[in-house]
Amino acid sequence: MATYISLISFTDQGIRSVKESPARAEAFTGLASKLGLAVKSIHWTTGNYDLVVVTEGSDEAAMAALLSVGALGNVRSQTLRAYSAAEIKKIIGMMP
């Protein structure tokens, strides 16, 4: 299973209803689960991003979940594919 780290920013719409953010996070976790994507953690943050979300699942499940949430208009995301130490060792081992 692939690991993804999503850097989330509230849109103008999302920040106006920021008090609903914990409930939206719960709804996202439920949606992700239905799609086969496991939410490992959600963190509200300060700085350039408002949340950091760590998920595990297939490329298709991650894309479907992020597109579904983005379509609601409350957040924008940048998602990074993350690799564990074991995964990167295997990848490096493939190098000529």
N, C-alpha and C positions, 0 to 999 in steps of 0.2 A: 504494500500500500504506500502511496506517495504522501509526503507531508507538505503542507502549504502554510505559509505565513502571510496573512493578509493585513495590510496596513490600511486602516479605514479612516476616512475623514467625513464629518457631517457636512451635508449640504445646507444651504440656507433653510430649507424646509425641515431638515433633520434637527438642526440646532434650536429651531423655534419650538419643537416638541421634544426637547432633550429629556424631560422628565419621564417620557415613555421609553427611553433607551433600554433600561433593564428588561422591560416586557418584550421589546423588539428583539433583544438578544435571545430570550427564551424561545420566541417564535422562530428565530433563525435556527436554533439548535434542533427544534422539532422538524422543521423543513429539511434541514441537512440530513437528519437521521432517516427520514422517509426516502431520501435520494441515495442513501448508502454512504453518506459522508459523516465521519465522526468528528464532533467538535471537541478538541482536547482542552482548549482554554480560551477564555475571552478576558481581555484586560482593557480597562479604560485608562488612557494615558494622557500625559501632558506633553507639549512639544508640537512637532509638525503633524502628528497623527492623533486622532481622538480615541482610537481603539486599535488593539492588535489581537488578531484571531488566529489560532493555530488549529488546523484541521488535518484529517487523514482520510484518504479515499482515492477513488479513481479520478483521472483527468475530467471525465465526463460529468461525474457527480459534483466535483468542485466547480466546474464551469456553470452547470445548471443552477447550483445554489447561489453563486455570486451574481449571475445574470438576473435571477429571480429577485434577489434583494436589491440590486441596483435599479431594477425597473420600478421599485416602490418610490424611489426618489429621495430617500432619507440619507443615503451615504454614497460615497464613491470609494473605490478600492484599488489598491495596487497589490497584486498577489505574487509571491515569490515561491518557487519550488525549492524546498529545503532537503538537504541530504544529511543522513546520520554519518558518524565516523566510519561505520562498517560499509555504508553505501559508497562513500567517497574513496575508501581504500580499494574497493572493487573497481570503481571507475578509473582510478589512477593505475591500477594493475592492468588495465586494458591498453594503456598508452604504450606506443612502440618505444 
